[in-house]
Amino acid sequence: MRYEGQIFRPFSEANSYLLQCTIGCSHNQCTFCGMYKDRKYRVRSLEEIKEDIQMAKAHYGDLEKVFLCDGDAVAIETDKLLEILKDLYQAFPSLRHVGTYVGPQSTLAKSMSELTALRAAGLTKAYLGVETGDDRLLAEIKKGVTAAQMLEAGQNLVSADINLSSMVLLGIAGKGERAREHAIATAEITNKMKPRYLAALTTTPVPGTVLYHKVQKGEFELPDPFDTLEEMKLMFENITMDNLKFVGVHASNYLPVSGTLQKDKAKMLDAVNAVLETRDTGALRSEQMRGL
C-alpha cells in the first residue's frame, strides 16, 4: 500500500484497511495536536485513490472495514467522496464499515442532504474531535469553532444516521478551577450531541506543538493523574443521556475505564472513586506505559 507521511487512526480501526484520501488535516491548527504538522494539506487525486483500492483488492481479496485517512476526509468534495465510497463497496463485497476522522468546520460545510447522501453511500462512522464543551477553551486550543458550532456539527452527523464517536480530552484545561468547568461543559455538550460513543484521551504535550512550548515555558500547568480522574468522575456524574458507550482505555489514560452510561455508571464511578480515595499510584498506568 502507498502512504505519504506517518499514518494515524483511532485504535478501534486497528483491523481496518487504511486508505489515504488526503494528506494531512484541512484545519491543522489545534495547539495540542502534532499529528500533521510536518505536511501541507492536500487531497489526493481520484486516480491515485482508485489505484490504491485496486491494489488493496489484489492484496486482500475482500475486506469488511476501511478507514479513510488522513485527518479529515470529510473535507473532500462530496461528489468525489461518493465516488470513492462507490468504488470501495464495488471492490469489497463484504464491506460493512467505512470510518473517517471529521473536523467540525468541514462537517458544517456539508449540507444535511450531502451528509445523508454520504451515509446512504456507506460512510458509517465519524470520529469528531470535540475535545471540550467549554467555549473559551475551544478558542484557546484553536479548534476553529465555538461550542455551539461544534454541537451543530455533531448533531448533523447524528441526524444523518452516521455513527458518531465524540473524542474529548481530559486535562486540556490545565490545573485549577477551569478543569471543573471543562468537565461539566463537556458532559453538557455530550448530552445535547448524543453520540453513540464518547472516547476520552488524556492531554499529552507533543514536542513541537504550541501546548508543548507553553508547558516548557511554565505557561500551562499539566494536571496530575488524579486531577484527570476527577474530570472523568465529573463527566460521569453530569452525563445524563442513556446508552452512551464510554471508551476510556486509550493508552494516554492513567486509569482505563469503559462501560455504558447509564447502565454501568455506578460501577464506573466506583472504579474511579476507589483510586481517588487511596491516591495509590500503583493503581495507575505508569508513565512508561502511556502513549498516544
N, C-alpha and C positions, 0 to 999 in steps of 0.2 A: 504494500500500500504506500501511497505517496503522502507525506506530511511535511509542511513547512513550519519550522519552529517547534517548540515544545507543545504537546497536546495536553489539554486539561479536560476533565469530565467529572460529573458527580460520581461518588462512589457507588451509587445504585446502578450506574451504567457500566459496571465492570465487565459484563458479558455482552456488551453491545458492539457492533461494528461501528467504528468511528469514521464518519465521512466528513472530511474538511471542506466546508462550503464557503467559509470566509476565513481570511487571515486576520487574526486579532479581534478587537472589540470596537464596535461603532462609537461607543462613548469613551471608554479608556481614560477616565479622569478621576475615578474613585481614589481617595487618598490612601486607602488601606490595601489596595489590590496591586500586586506586582506581576500578574499573570501575563499581560500582553504589552508591557512597557517597551519591549525590545523590537516591536514591529509596527509598521504602519498599516492601518486597516484598509482592506480591500476585499471585494467579492471575487471569488474565483470564477473563471469562465464556465459557462454551462457545458461547453465541450469537455473541459478537464474533469468536471464533476461526473458527467456521463461516462467518461472513460474509466474513472475510478470505480463507479458502480459495476461496470462490466468486469473490471479486474477482480473486484470482490466476489462477483458471481462465479468467475472462473476458479477462484481460490477456495471459497467456502461452499459453493453449491447453492445452499439455501440458508436463510437467516430468519430469526424471529424478532431481533431487536436491532435498531440503528439509532445512533446519537449523532446529531448534526453539530459539528464544530465550526468555528471556534467559539468566541464569546457571545455571539448574539445573532444566530442565523435568521431570526425572525425579521431582521433589518433588511433582508434581501427582498427585492421587488416580488410582490405576491405572485404574478404570473410565472416568474422564474422558479419560485419556491414550489408552486403547484406542479410544475413540470418535473422537478427533482423528485417530489413525492410520487408522482405517477410512475417514473422510471424505477424507483425503489420497489414499489409494490408489484410492478410487472416482472422485475428481476427476481424477486424473492417471494414465492407463493405463500410461504409460511409467516411472512412478516405480520406482526401484530402490534408493534410498538415503534414509534418514532418520536424521540425526545430532542429537546434543544434548550440551551440557556436562552432567556429572553430579557432584554432590557426594558425598563419602564417607558422610555421615550420611544423606542422603536415599536413597542406594543401599542402605545397610544396613537402612533402614526398609521396604524391599520384600522380600517373601519370595521364595524361589527360584521358586516357581510363578508369582508376579507377573512377575518378570524374564523367565521363559521365555515367558509369555503376550505380553509386550511384544515380544519378539523374533519370535514367531510372527506378530504383527500387523504387523511391518515396521519395528520400531526396529532399525536395522542397525549404528549406530556410536555409541560413547560416548567422550567426552573427559573423562578424570578428572585433576584437578589433584592429583597425588601430591606434587609439589614436592621431597620428600626422604624417605628411609627412616629418618632419624635421629629417634628418639622424642623426645628433648629438644628438638630443633629444631622438630618439628611442634607441640609445646606453645608454644614461644616465638612462632611465627608465627600461632598461634591457628587452626589448621586444624580444631579441634574433635574430633579423633580421635587415637588412638595409632597407632603404626606397625602393630601387629597388626590394628587395626580397618581401617586403610587397605588393608592386604593382603587382608583378608577381602572388602572392598567390590570390589576389583579382581578377585579370584578368582571372586566370584559373577557378575560380568559376563562373564568368560571362560567360566565354566561354562554360562551361559545362551546361549552362542554369539553374544554381541554383540561386534562388532569393537571392541576396546579400544585407545585411544590414551592412553598414560600421559604426562602432561606434568610435567617436572621443571625445577627452577631452579638454574642454575649461579650461584654467588656468594651464595646465600641464607644461608650460614653466616658470611659476612663474611671478613675476612682472618685467617689464622692456622691453627693445627693443626686446628681444628674443621672446616675446609673438607675436609681429607682424610677425616675421619670421615663427613662428609656424603656425599662422593662414593662411598665404599665401601659405606655403608649403602644408598644409592640403587641401586647396582648389585645389591646383595643382594636388595632388595625386588623389583626388576625380574625377577631370576632366578626368584623364587618366584611372582610375579604372572603372568608370561608374557603380557604384552600383545603385540598384533601390531605396534604402533608405539610408539616412545619418542621423544617430542619434547622437545628441550632448548631452553630460553629462558634468557637472562641477566638476572639481577636488575637492575631499573632503578627507582630511587626515584621514586615518583609524588607530586607535590605534594598535600598534604592527608592522606596516609596516615601511619600510625604509623611505618613504616620511614623515610619521608622526614624526619620530625621527629627521629628518632634519629640519622640521618646529619647533619642540621643541628646537632645538639647535641653531636656527637662521640661518641655512644654506640654507633655502628655504623660500622665502617670498611669501605668498599667494597673488594673485591679489585680488583687491576688486571687488564687484559685477559689477561695471561699467566697469572695465577692461575686465571682461569676456564678457560683451556686445560689447565692442569694437572688441574683437576677432570674435564674431559671425557676426558682421557687415562686417568685412574684408573678412570673408569666403563667405558671401552672394555676396559681390562685385566682388570676384575673381572666383567664381564658374560659369563656362560658359556652362556646359552640360545642356541639356534640360530634362524635365520630371523626375527630381530628387525630390523625396518626402523627405523633410527635417522634421525631428521629433525632436522638442526641448522642449517637455513637461515633460521630466524626472523630478522627484522630487528634484534632486540635482540642477536644474537650477533656477536662480533668476528670469528670465522672460520667461514664456512659449511662445514659438513662433514656429509655424508649418506652412507648406504650400508646394506648388510645385514650384520648380525653373525650368524654368524661369517665368512661368505664374504668380506666386504670389510674385515675387521679390520686386516690388515697395511697396506693402502692408507690406511685412515682414521688409523691411528696414525702412519704416515709423514707424512701431511699436517700433523698436529698437532706432531709432533716437529721437523719442518723449521722451523716458526715459533718453537718454544720454543728451539731451538738458536741461531738467529740473533738472536732478540729484535728482529726487524725490524718496526717499527710500520707500515711501508709495506705489509706483507702483510695487515694487519688492516683491517676495515671502520672507516671513520672515525666519530668521534662524531656528525658532521653527518649521516651516512648511516644511523645506527642509529635504531631506533624501536620502538614497541610495536604 
